[in-house]
Amino acid sequence: MNYMLLIKLLYLLDRRALKKWGRPVSGDDYFSMKLGPVLSEVLDLITTEPGASGYWGSHISEPVRYVVSLADDPGDDDLSEAEEQIIEEVHDHYGGYNPFQLADELHQMLPEWEKIEQGRSPITYRAILEALKKTPEEIAAIEEDLRSLSTVRRYFTP
């Protein structure tokens, strides 16, 4: 799959999960870039750390002509059925897009993305949740839950 398309699909997955459950699937950081929103760590794994060791490098190929592929089946044991369903929904709706067509469409449909000519600018959970029309109370509760989850991950991730 073209890695720009992959990154856009992952962003849409996290956005849909935030809307539905108040938490993302990936836990990555988001940025506005010239061609739309990106997941920072995923972009780095593809473009600056190809062939990296670890989970990503064991399962995802290095990019060739902007395309990555599965090098080994990563399985889906860490995903809930609900997460798998959203992945399928996002892929069914957007997976057939040309990456540049999808980037153009996302520029129109994502108010949290800001036009940027070079570099990158953070997209916060708050910006996404506001774009999703969450109330200030819902946003505060979700942000607190996400901070708590982040703290737990720091304590228990090697």
Buried (B, 14 or more C-beta within 10 A) or exposed (E): BBBBBBBBBBBBBBBBBBBEBBBBBBEBBBBBBEBBBBBBBBBBBBEEBBEBEEEBBEEBBEBEEEEBEEEEEBEEEEBEEEBEEBBEEBBEEBBEBEBEEBBEBBBEEBEBBBEBEEEBEEBEBBBBBBBBEBEEEEBEEBBEEBEEEEEEEEEEEE
